[in-house]
């Protein structure tokens, strides 16, 4: 009877050690998929505004004639005339130059 008891304890202990070893192996062997390991990090965007000269160059490249520009609170407001003579008011992000809003103001 003592042998059966020792055998039972040994089997339970072996099963426990096997479970622990397997759990450690699974945790240690985990690696992220290749696609996730090689994704490049983007450089942080500059927080400096583009400046009136660059904004004016971009606006004029669209065929608009600028007659007033002012910057306030991180935005540039541009009043311009298009080729058809329509007056426009543009609101741009001062940092990126992205157009946020365009309103036609008449002729």
Secondary structure, 3 states (H helix, E strand, C coil): CHHHHHHHHHHHHHHHHHHHHHHHHHHHHCCCCHHHHCCCCCCCCCCCCCCHHHHHHHHHHCCCEEEEEEEECCEEEEEEECCCCCEEEEEEECCCCCEEEEEEEEC
